[in-house]
Amino acid sequence: MKKITILLVFILNILTLRAQDSVIYNGVTIFEGDLLFVGAESENLSGAINRVTQRSESISFDHVGLIEIAEGIPYILHASSRKGSVKEPLDSLSGEQLYVIYRIDSQYRSAIPEAITKANRMLGKPYNWSYKLNDSTYYCSDFVERAFRHVELFVLEPMTFKNPKTGDFDDFWIGFYAKQGLAIPEGELGCNPNGLASNPKISRIGLLRL
């Protein structure tokens, strides 16, 4: 009888742990470790990021964050241009933008706990306005890439700030770096939301309405 009781308690604990890894949010089942991509706008920094990084019409993003579920509440861990590297409830995000959930392939899901731990360790750092990789500041895709770097889920690639339609540096980026007194880091290693979303190791799940 004791063995049966112990077995039932063990099964209940496993089911409870699994339940804590997911939550139904506005009709969509979200799992811890999912990635939340934010649709790009046509102007300002958002438009500039998308113009030089967009790879297909179906992938048009300017931001990405990592989902953590704590006590049944979904949070996003991300490097925000307004707040730096932060953890905040999904409810705190604006409902006016396009949000799309992507999920990591099953063979990499064992890497999620460490990725969540690493992401939490990166909180509190300022936003990286130069987009030149360093260990003191982060930008959104950099933040997510670092979280999963231990399994090489994503690959750093040479960055470009040239408009593919003209082959010249995008006017926005010329002014952006001139104001900082920096040379445009063309060709330096980095990453971007559109590049991460194009990774074959993750799959698009669907829209999330906030």
Backbone as numpy.savetxt, mean C-alpha at the origin, in Angstrom:
# Nx Ny Nz CAx CAy CAz Cx Cy Cz
-12.83 -37.82 28.13 -13.66 -36.61 28.13 -12.80 -35.35 28.13
-11.72 -35.39 28.94 -10.81 -34.26 29.02 -10.15 -34.01 27.66
-9.78 -35.11 26.97 -9.13 -34.98 25.67 -10.08 -34.33 24.65
-11.34 -34.71 24.70 -12.34 -34.13 23.80 -12.50 -32.64 24.08
-12.54 -32.29 25.37 -12.69 -30.89 25.75 -11.50 -30.06 25.27
-10.31 -30.61 25.47 -9.09 -29.92 25.03 -9.09 -29.72 23.53
-9.53 -30.77 22.80 -9.58 -30.69 21.34 -10.57 -29.62 20.89
-11.73 -29.59 21.55 -12.74 -28.59 21.19 -12.25 -27.17 21.45
-11.55 -26.98 22.56 -10.99 -25.67 22.90 -9.95 -25.27 21.86
-9.13 -26.25 21.44 -8.10 -25.99 20.43 -8.73 -25.55 19.11
-9.75 -26.28 18.68 -10.44 -25.95 17.43 -11.09 -24.58 17.52
-11.71 -24.28 18.67 -12.35 -22.98 18.86 -11.33 -21.85 18.78
-10.15 -22.07 19.35 -9.10 -21.05 19.32 -8.63 -20.80 17.89
-8.50 -21.88 17.12 -8.06 -21.74 15.74 -9.09 -20.95 14.93
-10.37 -21.31 15.12 -11.43 -20.61 14.40 -11.49 -19.14 14.80
-11.25 -18.87 16.07 -11.27 -17.49 16.55 -10.14 -16.69 15.93
-8.95 -17.28 15.85 -7.80 -16.61 15.25 -8.06 -16.31 13.79
-8.67 -17.30 13.09 -8.97 -17.09 11.67 -9.99 -15.99 11.49
-10.97 -15.94 12.39 -12.00 -14.90 12.30 -11.41 -13.52 12.50
-10.37 -13.45 13.35 -9.74 -12.17 13.63 -8.92 -11.67 12.44
-8.62 -12.58 11.50 -7.82 -12.20 10.33 -8.66 -11.58 9.24
-9.97 -11.57 9.39 -10.83 -10.99 8.36 -12.01 -10.28 9.02
-12.62 -9.41 8.23 -13.78 -8.68 8.72 -14.62 -8.28 7.50
-15.92 -8.25 7.69 -16.80 -7.76 6.62 -16.99 -6.27 6.82
-16.55 -5.51 5.83 -16.59 -4.05 5.92 -17.36 -3.50 4.74
-18.49 -2.90 5.03 -19.36 -2.35 3.96 -19.65 -3.38 2.88
-19.92 -4.61 3.32 -20.30 -5.67 2.40 -19.16 -6.41 1.74
-17.92 -6.03 2.03 -16.75 -6.68 1.43 -15.94 -7.36 2.52
-15.55 -8.62 2.29 -14.70 -9.32 3.24 -13.25 -8.90 3.03
-12.68 -8.30 4.06 -11.30 -7.82 4.02 -10.44 -8.72 4.90
-9.28 -9.10 4.39 -8.35 -9.91 5.16 -7.16 -9.06 5.59
-6.62 -9.40 6.76 -5.39 -8.75 7.19 -4.31 -9.04 6.15
-3.57 -8.02 5.79 -2.55 -8.19 4.76 -3.00 -7.76 3.38
-4.30 -7.47 3.23 -4.78 -6.94 1.95 -4.16 -5.56 1.72
-4.12 -5.16 0.47 -3.60 -3.85 0.11 -4.75 -2.98 -0.40
-4.78 -1.75 0.06 -5.81 -0.81 -0.35 -5.18 0.22 -1.28
-5.61 0.23 -2.53 -5.11 1.20 -3.51 -6.14 2.31 -3.68
-5.64 3.53 -3.87 -6.49 4.71 -4.00 -6.39 5.25 -5.42
-7.55 5.48 -6.04 -7.59 5.96 -7.41 -6.94 7.32 -7.58
-6.23 7.48 -8.69 -5.53 8.73 -8.97 -6.49 9.79 -9.49
-6.17 11.04 -9.21 -6.89 12.17 -9.76 -6.16 12.64 -11.02
-6.69 13.63 -11.69 -6.09 14.08 -12.95 -5.12 15.25 -12.78
-5.17 15.91 -11.62 -4.36 17.10 -11.44 -3.42 16.98 -10.24
-2.59 18.01 -10.06 -1.70 18.16 -8.91 -0.76 16.96 -8.76
-0.32 16.66 -7.53 0.64 15.58 -7.30 0.07 14.24 -7.74
-1.20 14.01 -7.44 -1.84 12.75 -7.82 -1.76 12.52 -9.32
-2.14 13.52 -10.09 -2.11 13.39 -11.54 -0.69 13.22 -12.07
0.27 13.93 -11.44 1.65 13.84 -11.88 2.22 12.45 -11.66
1.89 11.85 -10.51 2.35 10.48 -10.22 1.79 9.52 -11.26
0.50 9.66 -11.52 -0.15 8.73 -12.43 0.34 8.91 -13.87
0.59 10.14 -14.29 1.01 10.38 -15.68 2.29 9.66 -16.04
3.22 9.59 -15.08 4.53 9.00 -15.40 4.66 7.55 -14.97
3.61 7.00 -14.33 3.73 5.62 -13.85 2.62 4.70 -14.34
1.54 5.24 -14.91 0.41 4.39 -15.31 0.84 3.41 -16.40
0.42 2.14 -16.23 0.81 1.08 -17.16 -0.35 0.57 -17.99
-1.57 0.77 -17.50 -2.75 0.37 -18.26 -3.92 1.22 -17.81
-4.98 1.25 -18.62 -6.15 2.06 -18.29 -6.85 1.55 -17.04
-6.75 0.25 -16.76 -7.44 -0.34 -15.62 -6.68 -0.14 -14.31
-5.42 0.29 -14.39 -4.61 0.51 -13.19 -4.21 1.97 -13.16
-4.85 2.73 -12.29 -4.63 4.17 -12.21 -4.71 4.60 -10.76
-3.58 4.46 -10.04 -3.56 4.72 -8.61 -2.45 5.70 -8.24
-2.66 6.41 -7.14 -1.62 7.31 -6.65 -1.25 7.04 -5.20
-1.88 6.02 -4.58 -1.60 5.75 -3.17 -1.91 4.29 -2.85
-1.22 3.76 -1.83 -1.45 2.38 -1.41 -1.12 2.25 0.07
-1.86 1.38 0.75 -1.61 1.11 2.16 -1.87 -0.34 2.49
-1.45 -0.76 3.65 -1.54 -2.15 4.11 -2.64 -2.26 5.18
-3.49 -3.27 5.05 -4.60 -3.45 5.99 -4.17 -4.32 7.19
-4.47 -3.83 8.38 -4.31 -4.60 9.61 -5.67 -4.68 10.29
-6.01 -5.83 10.87 -7.27 -5.98 11.59 -6.95 -6.21 13.06
-7.44 -5.34 13.91 -7.19 -5.43 15.35 -8.51 -5.36 16.10
-8.82 -6.43 16.84 -10.07 -6.50 17.60 -11.28 -6.24 16.72
-11.23 -6.79 15.51 -12.36 -6.69 14.60 -12.48 -5.38 13.85
-11.51 -4.48 14.04 -11.54 -3.18 13.38 -10.45 -3.12 12.30
-10.80 -2.79 11.05 -9.80 -2.69 10.00 -9.08 -1.34 10.03
-7.75 -1.41 9.99 -6.92 -0.21 9.96 -6.10 -0.20 8.68
-5.67 0.98 8.27 -4.72 1.09 7.18 -3.41 1.63 7.73
-2.33 0.94 7.43 -0.99 1.40 7.76 -0.40 1.94 6.47
0.01 3.20 6.47 0.47 3.80 5.23 1.30 5.05 5.48
2.02 5.45 4.43 2.78 6.69 4.47 1.96 7.75 3.76
1.37 8.63 4.53 0.47 9.67 4.02 1.24 10.97 3.79
0.97 11.61 2.67 1.63 12.89 2.39 1.22 13.96 3.40
0.08 13.81 4.03 -0.40 14.79 4.99 0.02 14.48 6.42
0.16 13.17 6.74 0.38 12.79 8.14 1.67 12.03 8.39
2.40 11.67 7.35 3.56 10.81 7.54 3.11 9.37 7.65
3.96 8.51 8.22 3.64 7.09 8.35 2.73 6.89 9.56
1.49 6.47 9.29 0.49 6.39 10.35 -0.35 5.11 10.23
-1.04 4.82 11.31 -2.03 3.74 11.36 -3.35 4.37 11.75
-4.37 4.20 10.90 -5.66 4.82 11.20 -6.80 3.94 10.71
-7.96 4.03 11.36 -9.11 3.21 10.94 -9.53 3.53 9.51
-10.03 2.52 8.81 -10.55 2.77 7.47 -11.65 3.82 7.49
-12.40 3.87 8.58 -13.49 4.84 8.70 -12.99 6.28 8.62
-11.70 6.50 8.84 -11.18 7.86 8.84 -10.88 8.36 7.43
-10.92 7.47 6.44 -10.62 7.88 5.07 -11.82 8.55 4.42
-11.54 9.38 3.43 -12.60 10.08 2.71 -13.37 9.10 1.83
-14.69 9.27 1.78 -15.51 8.40 0.95 -15.67 8.91 -0.47
-14.94 9.97 -0.82 -15.09 10.58 -2.14 -14.14 10.01 -3.18
-13.20 9.18 -2.78 -12.21 8.64 -3.71 -12.51 7.18 -4.06
-11.81 6.69 -5.08 -11.94 5.31 -5.50 -10.97 4.45 -4.69
-11.50 3.38 -4.08 -10.66 2.47 -3.30 -10.81 1.05 -3.87
-9.68 0.38 -4.05 -9.69 -0.97 -4.61 -8.84 -1.89 -3.73
-9.41 -3.04 -3.39 -8.71 -4.03 -2.58 -7.96 -5.01 -3.47
-6.69 -5.24 -3.13 -5.89 -6.28 -3.77 -5.46 -7.28 -2.69
-5.30 -8.54 -3.09 -4.94 -9.59 -2.12 -3.67 -10.31 -2.56
-2.81 -10.56 -1.59 -1.56 -11.27 -1.85 -1.85 -12.74 -2.11
-1.15 -13.32 -3.09 -1.35 -14.72 -3.43 -1.07 -15.62 -2.22
-1.75 -16.76 -2.17 -1.72 -17.65 -1.02 -0.31 -18.08 -0.63
0.58 -18.24 -1.59 1.92 -18.73 -1.28 2.75 -17.72 -0.51
2.29 -16.46 -0.47 3.02 -15.43 0.26 2.30 -14.97 1.53
1.16 -15.56 1.82 0.37 -15.09 2.95 1.04 -15.34 4.30
1.94 -16.33 4.37 2.65 -16.58 5.62 3.57 -15.41 5.98
3.84 -14.54 5.00 4.72 -13.39 5.25 3.98 -12.21 5.88
2.65 -12.30 5.94 1.85 -11.16 6.41 2.13 -10.77 7.86
2.18 -11.71 8.82 2.43 -11.28 10.20 3.71 -10.45 10.36
4.79 -10.88 9.72 6.03 -10.11 9.82 5.90 -8.77 9.11
5.17 -8.75 7.99 4.96 -7.49 7.27 4.20 -6.49 8.14
3.18 -6.98 8.86 2.42 -6.10 9.75 3.31 -5.57 10.87
4.13 -6.44 11.42 5.06 -6.03 12.48 6.03 -4.97 11.98
6.59 -5.19 10.79 7.53 -4.22 10.22 6.84 -2.89 9.94
5.62 -2.96 9.42 4.89 -1.73 9.12 4.64 -0.92 10.39
4.29 -1.59 11.46 4.06 -0.89 12.73 5.35 -0.25 13.25
6.49 -0.87 12.98 7.76 -0.30 13.41 8.13 0.95 12.62
7.57 1.08 11.43 7.89 2.24 10.58 7.00 3.44 10.87
6.00 3.28 11.72 5.09 4.38 12.02 5.82 5.53 12.69
5.33 6.73 12.42 5.91 7.91 13.05 6.95 8.63 12.21
7.39 8.01 11.10 8.39 8.65 10.24 7.71 9.66 9.30
8.40 10.73 8.97 7.83 11.74 8.05 7.67 11.18 6.63
6.91 11.91 5.84 6.72 11.54 4.43 7.98 11.91 3.64
8.32 11.07 2.68 9.51 11.28 1.86 9.14 12.08 0.61
9.36 13.39 0.66 8.98 14.25 -0.46 9.99 14.22 -1.60
11.16 13.66 -1.38 12.15 13.59 -2.46 11.96 12.33 -3.30
11.30 11.32 -2.75 11.11 10.01 -3.38 12.44 9.30 -3.64
13.51 9.79 -3.01 14.79 9.11 -3.03 14.83 8.20 -1.80
15.03 6.91 -1.99 14.94 5.95 -0.90 15.94 6.27 0.21
15.44 6.26 1.45 16.29 6.40 2.63 15.57 5.75 3.81
16.25 5.65 4.94 15.67 4.97 6.09 15.05 5.92 7.11
14.95 7.19 6.78 14.42 8.19 7.72 13.03 8.67 7.35
12.67 8.56 6.07 11.36 9.00 5.60 10.84 7.97 4.60
9.51 7.90 4.46 8.91 6.92 3.54 7.82 7.57 2.69
7.63 7.03 1.49 6.44 7.36 0.70 5.61 6.10 0.59
4.38 6.20 0.08 3.40 5.12 0.27 3.82 3.76 -0.27
4.22 3.69 -1.53 4.59 2.39 -2.09 5.89 1.88 -1.48
6.78 2.80 -1.14 8.02 2.45 -0.44 7.70 1.78 0.89
6.76 2.34 1.61 6.33 1.80 2.91 5.85 0.36 2.76
5.01 0.09 1.77 4.46 -1.25 1.55 5.54 -2.20 1.04
6.38 -1.74 0.14 7.45 -2.60 -0.38 8.38 -3.04 0.73
8.73 -2.12 1.64 9.61 -2.45 2.76 8.97 -3.48 3.69
7.66 -3.35 3.89 6.97 -4.27 4.79 7.10 -5.72 4.32
7.11 -5.92 3.00 7.19 -7.26 2.43 8.56 -7.57 1.82
9.55 -6.78 2.14 10.86 -6.97 1.52 11.48 -8.30 1.91
11.13 -8.83 3.09 11.74 -10.09 3.55 11.38 -11.27 2.66
10.31 -11.16 1.85 9.97 -12.22 0.90 10.08 -11.74 -0.55
10.62 -10.52 -0.71 10.80 -9.95 -2.05 9.51 -10.01 -2.86
8.42 -9.61 -2.21 7.12 -9.62 -2.88 7.11 -8.62 -4.04
7.73 -7.47 -3.81 7.80 -6.43 -4.84 9.25 -6.19 -5.23
9.44 -5.61 -6.40 10.78 -5.36 -6.92 10.97 -3.87 -7.15
12.09 -3.34 -6.67 12.41 -1.94 -6.95 12.85 -1.82 -8.41
12.42 -0.73 -9.05 12.71 -0.51 -10.46 13.23 0.91 -10.67
13.94 1.16 -11.77 14.37 2.52 -12.05 13.16 3.45 -12.20
13.19 4.56 -11.49 12.08 5.52 -11.55 12.20 6.40 -12.79
11.06 6.86 -13.28 11.06 7.86 -14.35 10.07 8.97 -14.02
10.43 10.17 -14.41 9.59 11.34 -14.20 9.28 11.99 -15.54
9.42 11.20 -16.60 9.16 11.70 -17.94 7.75 11.34 -18.38
7.11 12.28 -19.03 5.77 12.04 -19.57 5.90 11.13 -20.80
5.27 9.95 -20.76 5.42 9.01 -21.89 4.89 9.55 -23.21
4.01 10.54 -23.15 3.46 11.11 -24.37 4.45 12.04 -25.09
5.35 12.65 -24.31 6.29 13.60 -24.89 7.73 13.10 -24.86
8.03 12.20 -23.92 9.39 11.74 -23.76 10.26 12.70 -22.97
9.67 13.82 -22.53 10.39 14.83 -21.75 9.92 14.80 -20.29
10.71 15.42 -19.44 10.31 15.49 -18.04 8.97 16.21 -17.92
8.09 15.65 -17.12 6.78 16.25 -16.89 6.96 17.61 -16.21
6.22 18.61 -16.67 6.36 19.97 -16.14 6.18 20.02 -14.63
5.25 19.22 -14.12 5.01 19.23 -12.67 6.28 18.84 -11.92
6.95 17.79 -12.39 8.12 17.28 -11.67 9.31 18.23 -11.80
9.40 18.95 -12.92 10.46 19.95 -13.05 10.33 21.00 -11.96
9.12 21.53 -11.79 8.88 22.52 -10.75 8.98 21.94 -9.35
8.50 20.72 -9.18 8.50 20.04 -7.88 9.91 19.92 -7.32
10.84 19.47 -8.14 12.21 19.29 -7.66 13.00 20.59 -7.63
12.64 21.53 -8.52 13.30 22.84 -8.48 13.04 23.54 -7.15
11.82 23.42 -6.63 11.47 24.04 -5.35 12.25 23.43 -4.19
12.64 22.16 -4.33 13.41 21.50 -3.27 14.91 21.66 -3.46
15.29 22.23 -4.60 16.72 22.38 -4.88 17.40 21.06 -5.17
16.63 20.12 -5.72 17.16 18.79 -5.98 17.10 18.47 -7.47
18.02 17.63 -7.89 17.97 17.11 -9.25 16.88 16.04 -9.32
16.20 15.94 -10.44 15.18 14.91 -10.61 15.87 13.54 -10.55
15.43 12.64 -9.67 16.11 11.34 -9.49 15.76 10.32 -10.57
15.83 10.74 -11.81 15.53 9.87 -12.94 16.47 8.66 -12.94
15.89 7.47 -13.06 16.68 6.25 -13.13 17.07 5.65 -11.80
16.86 6.37 -10.70 17.17 5.80 -9.39 16.11 4.77 -9.01
16.50 3.79 -8.21 15.58 2.74 -7.83 14.46 3.26 -6.93
13.26 2.76 -7.15 12.10 3.15 -6.35 10.91 2.29 -6.73
9.73 2.76 -6.37 8.50 2.02 -6.70 7.35 3.01 -6.69
6.20 2.56 -7.16 5.02 3.42 -7.21 3.76 2.57 -7.14
2.62 3.16 -6.78 1.39 2.37 -6.63 0.99 1.60 -7.89
1.13 2.21 -9.06 0.75 1.51 -10.28 1.64 0.30 -10.54
2.92 0.44 -10.22 3.83 -0.68 -10.37 3.49 -1.82 -9.42
3.16 -1.48 -8.16 2.80 -2.51 -7.20 1.52 -3.21 -7.62
0.54 -2.45 -8.10 -0.74 -3.04 -8.51 -0.58 -3.96 -9.72
0.47 -3.75 -10.51 0.70 -4.58 -11.70 1.44 -5.87 -11.37
1.84 -6.03 -10.11 2.61 -7.21 -9.71 1.76 -8.47 -9.84
2.25 -9.51 -10.53 1.48 -10.74 -10.70 1.29 -11.55 -9.42
1.98 -11.14 -8.34 1.87 -11.87 -7.08 0.69 -11.40 -6.23
-0.04 -10.40 -6.71 -1.23 -9.93 -6.01 -2.38 -9.89 -7.01
-3.61 -9.99 -6.48 -4.80 -10.04 -7.35 -5.83 -8.99 -6.91
-6.47 -8.40 -7.89 -7.51 -7.41 -7.61 -8.77 -8.13 -7.13
-9.29 -7.70 -5.98 -10.49 -8.30 -5.39 -11.73 -7.52 -5.78
-11.66 -6.21 -5.67 -12.82 -5.41 -6.05 -12.85 -4.07 -5.35
-13.87 -3.31 -5.63 -14.03 -1.97 -5.07 -14.43 -2.03 -3.61
-13.98 -1.06 -2.85 -14.39 -0.91 -1.46 -15.01 0.46 -1.31
-16.24 0.49 -0.87 -16.94 1.77 -0.69 -16.87 2.21 0.76
-16.41 3.43 0.97 -16.29 3.97 2.32 -17.41 4.95 2.60
